[in-house]
Amino acid sequence: MAEPLPALVENSLEVAWEYLDRSGEIADPYKTAEFLLKNIQTQILKGETRKLMLSNRAIEAHQRRPHLVA
């Protein structure tokens, strides 16, 4: 049985967040959470429903985006 949509979003976001947090890649928690959520939502709208694929693609997109250095 497929995971319910809210759980899929939550679980995918959690996996991506935990990875980025452990690797020290979260400079701004609010912006990071917003970015990951939007990325995961966009993927789901395009038909992706695999939790790890959603998480991994969100992580990769976050790592590719330019970060401001303070």
Phi and psi in degrees as GROMACS dihedral restraints (atoms count N, CA, C in turn):
[ dihedral_restraints ]
;  ai    aj    ak    al  type     phi  dphi    fc
    3     4     5     6     1   -71.1    20    10
    4     5     6     7     1   147.9    20    10
    6     7     8     9     1   -69.1    20    10
    7     8     9    10     1   136.2    20    10
    9    10    11    12     1   -58.7    20    10
   10    11    12    13     1   146.2    20    10
   12    13    14    15     1   -53.7    20    10
   13    14    15    16     1   -48.5    20    10
   15    16    17    18     1   -59.5    20    10
   16    17    18    19     1   -38.8    20    10
   18    19    20    21     1   -68.5    20    10
   19    20    21    22     1   -38.2    20    10
   21    22    23    24     1   -61.0    20    10
   22    23    24    25     1   -47.1    20    10
   24    25    26    27     1   -62.0    20    10
   25    26    27    28     1   -49.2    20    10
   27    28    29    30     1   -60.8    20    10
   28    29    30    31     1   -46.7    20    10
   30    31    32    33     1   -68.0    20    10
   31    32    33    34     1   -38.9    20    10
   33    34    35    36     1   -65.8    20    10
   34    35    36    37     1   -42.7    20    10
   36    37    38    39     1   -63.5    20    10
   37    38    39    40     1   -41.9    20    10
   39    40    41    42     1   -62.3    20    10
   40    41    42    43     1   -43.7    20    10
   42    43    44    45     1   -61.9    20    10
   43    44    45    46     1   -47.2    20    10
   45    46    47    48     1   -63.2    20    10
   46    47    48    49     1   -45.4    20    10
   48    49    50    51     1   -60.4    20    10
   49    50    51    52     1   -47.4    20    10
   51    52    53    54     1   -60.4    20    10
   52    53    54    55     1   -41.4    20    10
   54    55    56    57     1   -63.0    20    10
   55    56    57    58     1   -50.2    20    10
   57    58    59    60     1   -64.7    20    10
   58    59    60    61     1   -37.3    20    10
   60    61    62    63     1   -65.2    20    10
   61    62    63    64     1   -46.8    20    10
   63    64    65    66     1   -63.6    20    10
   64    65    66    67     1   -32.0    20    10
   66    67    68    69     1   -89.8    20    10
   67    68    69    70     1     3.8    20    10
   69    70    71    72     1    71.6    20    10
   70    71    72    73     1    27.4    20    10
   72    73    74    75     1  -101.3    20    10
   73    74    75    76     1    15.0    20    10
   75    76    77    78     1  -108.1    20    10
   76    77    78    79     1   102.7    20    10
   78    79    80    81     1   -86.4    20    10
   79    80    81    82     1   -42.4    20    10
   81    82    83    84     1  -126.1    20    10
   82    83    84    85     1   103.9    20    10
   84    85    86    87     1   -56.9    20    10
   85    86    87    88     1   -41.8    20    10
   87    88    89    90     1   -64.2    20    10
   88    89    90    91     1   -48.8    20    10
   90    91    92    93     1   -66.1    20    10
   91    92    93    94     1   -36.7    20    10
   93    94    95    96     1   -65.4    20    10
   94    95    96    97     1   -46.1    20    10
   96    97    98    99     1   -61.6    20    10
   97    98    99   100     1   -43.7    20    10
   99   100   101   102     1   -62.1    20    10
  100   101   102   103     1   -44.6    20    10
  102   103   104   105     1   -62.8    20    10
  103   104   105   106     1   -48.0    20    10
  105   106   107   108     1   -62.1    20    10
  106   107   108   109     1   -44.0    20    10
  108   109   110   111     1   -61.7    20    10
  109   110   111   112     1   -46.5    20    10
  111   112   113   114     1   -62.8    20    10
  112   113   114   115     1   -40.8    20    10
  114   115   116   117     1   -63.5    20    10
  115   116   117   118     1   -46.2    20    10
  117   118   119   120     1   -64.3    20    10
  118   119   120   121     1   -42.7    20    10
  120   121   122   123     1   -60.8    20    10
  121   122   123   124     1   -42.7    20    10
  123   124   125   126     1   -61.6    20    10
  124   125   126   127     1   -43.1    20    10
  126   127   128   129     1   -62.5    20    10
  127   128   129   130     1   -42.0    20    10
  129   130   131   132     1   -64.0    20    10
  130   131   132   133     1   -41.1    20    10
  132   133   134   135     1   -62.6    20    10
  133   134   135   136     1   -26.0    20    10
  135   136   137   138     1   -87.2    20    10
  136   137   138   139     1    -1.7    20    10
  138   139   140   141     1   109.4    20    10
  139   140   141   142     1    -3.6    20    10
  141   142   143   144     1   -75.8    20    10
  142   143   144   145     1   131.3    20    10
  144   145   146   147     1  -130.5    20    10
  145   146   147   148     1     7.0    20    10
  147   148   149   150     1   -89.2    20    10
  148   149   150   151     1   119.6    20    10
  150   151   152   153     1   -53.9    20    10
  151   152   153   154     1   -49.3    20    10
  153   154   155   156     1   -69.4    20    10
  154   155   156   157     1   -33.1    20    10
  156   157   158   159     1   -66.3    20    10
  157   158   159   160     1   -43.9    20    10
  159   160   161   162     1   -59.1    20    10
  160   161   162   163     1   -46.7    20    10
  162   163   164   165     1   -64.2    20    10
  163   164   165   166     1   -49.0    20    10
  165   166   167   168     1   -63.1    20    10
  166   167   168   169     1   -41.5    20    10
  168   169   170   171     1   -67.0    20    10
  169   170   171   172     1   -36.9    20    10
  171   172   173   174     1   -66.5    20    10
  172   173   174   175     1   -40.8    20    10
  174   175   176   177     1   -61.6    20    10
  175   176   177   178     1   -49.0    20    10
  177   178   179   180     1   -60.6    20    10
  178   179   180   181     1   -42.1    20    10
  180   181   182   183     1   -63.8    20    10
  181   182   183   184     1   -40.2    20    10
  183   184   185   186     1   -64.1    20    10
  184   185   186   187     1   -41.6    20    10
  186   187   188   189     1   -69.3    20    10
  187   188   189   190     1   -27.3    20    10
  189   190   191   192     1   -82.3    20    10
  190   191   192   193     1   -22.7    20    10
  192   193   194   195     1   -75.1    20    10
  193   194   195   196     1   145.8    20    10
  195   196   197   198     1   -67.6    20    10
  196   197   198   199     1   135.9    20    10
  198   199   200   201     1  -111.9    20    10
  199   200   201   202     1   139.5    20    10
  201   202   203   204     1   -81.6    20    10
  202   203   204   205     1   133.9    20    10
  204   205   206   207     1  -100.1    20    10
  205   206   207   208     1   129.1    20    10
